[in-house]
Amino acid sequence: MPDLDFAKASRQQKLAIFLVVIGPEAAANVLKQFDEPEIELLCREGNGGALRLYRRLGFVIEGRFHRRVRLKDGTVEDDLAMAKRL
């Protein structure tokens, strides 16, 4: 796992960390508590672990930002817009 200063992490990064730490079942229960019609997030196309987790939690891909993320090695990936209706 790359070094991450949690205090400087984006809301999406914090949500992802939280969901991974508590596990899929607990995460599903927490997501039911949100007082919002849906939750939206972005996930890098190459982040297979996060994509599998989000799909298990009911998130679906709603859009794609082509070539939006440039990695340290110069690789460029798409960002996937995902959402879960609550």
NUTITOR-27286 format. One line per field, with one value per residue: x, y, z of N, C-alpha, C in turn. Coordinates in nm, 4 decimals. Each point is the difference from the previous one (the first is absolute). Example, Ala and Ser with C-alpha at 12.3 -4.5 7.8 and 13.67 -1.06 7.14 Angstrom:
% residues 2
npx	(1.3190|-0.0350)
npy	(-0.5690|0.1050)
npz	(0.7800|-0.0720)
capx	(-0.0890|0.0820)
capy	(0.1190|0.1190)
capz	(0.0000|0.0060)
cpx	(0.0900|-0.0770)
cpy	(0.1200|0.1090)
cpz	(0.0000|0.0730)
This chain:
% residues 86
npx	(0.0842|-0.0293|0.1039|-0.0805|0.0051|-0.0590|0.0682|0.0845|-0.0516|-0.0386|-0.1196|0.0275|0.1225|-0.0517|-0.0975|0.0892|0.0839|-0.1002|-0.0445|0.1269|0.0206|-0.1239|0.0296|-0.0307|-0.0171|0.0983|0.0742|-0.0607|0.0172|0.1239|0.0117|-0.0709|0.0952|0.0545|-0.0115|0.0295|-0.0454|0.1275|0.0946|0.0846|0.0799|0.1303|0.0272|0.1297|-0.0027|0.1251|-0.0860|0.0385|0.0798|0.0183|0.0191|0.0669|0.0642|0.0156|0.0317|0.0745|0.0325|-0.0104|0.1240|-0.0414|0.0631|0.0080|0.1310|0.0691|0.1074|0.0031|0.1006|-0.0686|0.0508|0.1043|0.0456|0.0705|-0.0391|-0.0900|-0.0461|-0.0917|-0.0876|-0.1111|-0.0782|-0.0513|-0.1074|-0.0135|-0.1158|-0.0569|-0.1145|-0.0418)
npy	(-0.1168|0.0974|0.0795|0.0246|0.1319|-0.0714|0.0887|-0.0344|-0.1156|-0.0255|0.0519|-0.0130|0.0467|0.0919|0.0195|-0.0038|0.0738|0.0787|-0.0050|0.0156|0.0931|0.0470|-0.0198|-0.0832|-0.0925|0.0384|0.0058|-0.1105|-0.0390|0.0438|-0.0499|-0.0907|0.0467|0.0092|0.1277|-0.0778|0.0495|0.0438|-0.0902|0.0978|-0.0659|0.0234|-0.0858|-0.0086|-0.0012|0.0248|0.0569|-0.1197|0.0088|0.1290|-0.0244|-0.1092|0.0723|0.1040|-0.0883|-0.0645|0.1272|-0.0315|0.0456|0.0879|-0.0351|0.1312|0.0016|0.0629|0.0335|0.0100|-0.0853|-0.0132|-0.1201|0.0760|-0.1248|-0.0285|-0.1197|0.0996|-0.1123|0.0018|0.0248|-0.0669|0.0989|-0.0888|0.0600|-0.0196|-0.0631|0.0235|-0.0414|0.0867)
npz	(0.0000|-0.0884|0.0316|0.1035|-0.0104|0.0961|0.0699|-0.0959|0.0358|-0.1233|-0.0114|-0.1297|0.0222|0.0798|-0.0889|-0.0980|0.0721|0.0344|-0.1248|-0.0355|0.0914|-0.0170|-0.1271|-0.0996|0.0936|0.0798|-0.1109|-0.0395|0.1256|-0.0070|-0.1229|0.0657|0.0792|-0.1204|0.0275|-0.1006|-0.1169|-0.0047|-0.0131|-0.0287|-0.0827|0.0005|-0.0966|0.0220|-0.1301|0.0307|0.0816|-0.0430|0.1057|-0.0234|-0.1292|0.0361|0.0916|-0.0792|-0.0931|0.0902|0.0180|-0.1284|-0.0053|-0.0892|-0.1110|0.0175|0.0012|-0.0919|0.0721|-0.1320|0.0247|0.1118|0.0220|0.0347|-0.0127|0.1092|-0.0488|-0.0067|0.0541|-0.0953|0.0971|-0.0242|0.0352|0.0817|-0.0464|0.1308|0.0110|0.1176|-0.0494|0.0899)
capx	(-0.0842|0.0834|-0.0108|-0.1107|-0.0245|-0.1461|-0.0514|-0.0016|-0.0703|-0.1278|-0.1172|-0.0123|0.1032|-0.0401|-0.1109|0.0537|0.0739|-0.0986|-0.0726|0.0916|0.0352|-0.1102|-0.0449|-0.1185|-0.1292|-0.0164|-0.0090|-0.1366|-0.0858|0.0307|-0.0515|-0.1451|-0.0244|0.0182|-0.1236|0.0182|-0.0610|0.1033|0.1401|0.0810|0.1438|0.0841|0.0933|0.0921|-0.0308|0.0930|-0.0080|-0.0909|-0.0496|-0.1037|-0.1161|-0.0726|-0.0655|-0.1121|-0.1067|-0.0636|-0.0831|-0.1130|0.0325|0.0050|0.0729|-0.0928|0.0707|0.1441|0.0809|0.1079|0.1395|-0.0026|0.0985|0.1346|0.0715|0.1414|0.0795|-0.0378|-0.1218|-0.1207|-0.1189|-0.1291|-0.0684|-0.1376|-0.0991|-0.0867|-0.1033|-0.0884|-0.1270|-0.0344)
capy	(0.1168|0.1196|0.0885|0.0929|0.0852|-0.0057|0.1360|0.0681|-0.0853|0.0511|-0.0682|-0.1306|-0.0871|-0.0345|-0.0951|-0.1289|-0.0602|-0.0411|-0.1177|-0.1139|-0.0359|-0.0618|-0.1190|0.0182|-0.0101|0.1182|0.1161|0.0044|0.0522|0.1421|0.0746|0.0144|0.1091|0.1301|0.0731|0.0510|-0.0916|-0.0855|0.0286|-0.0025|-0.0028|-0.0260|-0.1096|-0.0176|-0.1209|-0.1078|-0.0382|-0.1142|-0.0328|0.0973|-0.0217|-0.1186|0.0355|0.0896|-0.0767|-0.0845|0.0873|0.0483|0.1147|-0.0288|0.0995|0.0897|0.0830|-0.0215|0.1162|-0.0604|0.0436|0.1046|-0.0211|-0.0361|-0.0650|0.0376|-0.0638|0.0586|-0.0633|0.0815|-0.0837|0.0652|0.0042|-0.0475|0.0592|-0.1065|0.0484|-0.0970|0.0600|-0.0447)
capz	(0.0000|-0.0033|0.1154|-0.0133|0.1157|0.0101|0.0200|-0.1299|-0.0969|-0.0491|0.0566|-0.0648|0.0547|0.1367|-0.0099|-0.0459|0.1112|0.0994|-0.0487|-0.0004|0.1379|0.0745|-0.0711|-0.0830|0.0691|0.0849|-0.0886|-0.0531|0.1065|0.0173|-0.1149|0.0172|0.0944|-0.0635|-0.0265|-0.1355|-0.0974|-0.0582|0.0302|-0.1213|0.0216|-0.1160|0.0215|-0.1116|-0.0773|0.0304|0.1410|-0.0026|0.1332|0.0363|-0.0877|0.0482|0.1258|-0.0268|-0.0667|0.1019|0.0829|-0.0794|-0.0854|-0.1438|-0.0787|-0.0690|-0.0964|-0.0141|-0.0337|-0.0776|0.0143|0.1012|0.1058|-0.0442|0.1082|0.0117|-0.1056|-0.1283|-0.0494|0.0138|0.0181|0.0128|0.1277|-0.0160|0.0900|0.0500|0.0909|0.0630|0.0423|0.1349)
cpx	(0.0890|-0.0180|-0.1119|-0.0139|-0.1505|-0.0596|-0.0109|-0.0747|-0.1305|-0.1146|-0.0153|0.1027|-0.0371|-0.1142|0.0516|0.0746|-0.0962|-0.0712|0.0877|0.0278|-0.1140|-0.0551|-0.1341|-0.1333|-0.0265|-0.0148|-0.1407|-0.0957|0.0230|-0.0597|-0.1508|-0.0345|0.0141|-0.1351|0.0114|-0.0666|0.1014|0.1373|0.0759|0.1471|0.0702|0.0967|0.0872|-0.0260|0.0892|-0.0043|-0.1041|-0.0585|-0.1121|-0.1247|-0.0813|-0.0763|-0.1226|-0.1151|-0.0722|-0.0939|-0.1152|0.0272|0.0035|0.0772|-0.1007|0.0691|0.1488|0.0653|0.1259|0.1344|0.0147|0.1124|0.1341|0.0743|0.1471|0.0860|-0.0344|-0.1240|-0.1190|-0.1198|-0.1267|-0.0435|-0.1439|-0.0895|-0.0971|-0.1020|-0.0791|-0.1231|-0.0380|-0.1509)
cpy	(0.1235|0.0818|0.0997|0.0768|0.0129|0.1390|0.0758|-0.0790|0.0657|-0.0748|-0.1383|-0.0978|-0.0441|-0.1013|-0.1372|-0.0708|-0.0534|-0.1283|-0.1243|-0.0473|-0.0716|-0.1247|0.0210|-0.0043|0.1215|0.1254|0.0143|0.0568|0.1487|0.0815|0.0215|0.1201|0.1389|0.0628|0.0700|-0.0982|-0.0929|0.0437|-0.0139|-0.0033|-0.0197|-0.1106|-0.0128|-0.1352|-0.1186|-0.0484|-0.1114|-0.0357|0.0928|-0.0202|-0.1206|0.0308|0.0866|-0.0734|-0.0910|0.0812|0.0622|0.1233|-0.0453|0.1121|0.0824|0.0865|-0.0263|0.1326|-0.0547|0.0667|0.1108|-0.0113|-0.0405|-0.0555|0.0393|-0.0580|0.0531|-0.0609|0.0929|-0.0936|0.0859|0.0023|-0.0440|0.0671|-0.1105|0.0597|-0.1172|0.0754|-0.0582|-0.0031)
cpz	(0.0000|0.1277|-0.0243|0.1295|0.0111|0.0160|-0.1317|-0.1070|-0.0435|0.0675|-0.0608|0.0533|0.1414|-0.0003|-0.0401|0.1120|0.1040|-0.0424|0.0008|0.1423|0.0704|-0.0678|-0.0682|0.0751|0.0867|-0.0863|-0.0566|0.1042|0.0223|-0.1136|0.0093|0.0879|-0.0627|-0.0304|-0.1358|-0.0967|-0.0661|0.0488|-0.1305|0.0382|-0.1324|0.0358|-0.1246|-0.0663|0.0369|0.1443|0.0157|0.1355|0.0426|-0.0856|0.0453|0.1285|-0.0269|-0.0684|0.0989|0.0880|-0.0777|-0.0831|-0.1453|-0.0697|-0.0790|-0.1047|0.0045|-0.0386|-0.0668|0.0271|0.1040|0.1031|-0.0613|0.1209|-0.0020|-0.1119|-0.1397|-0.0623|0.0227|0.0066|0.0044|0.1468|-0.0261|0.1029|0.0394|0.0958|0.0544|0.0441|0.1354|0.0206)
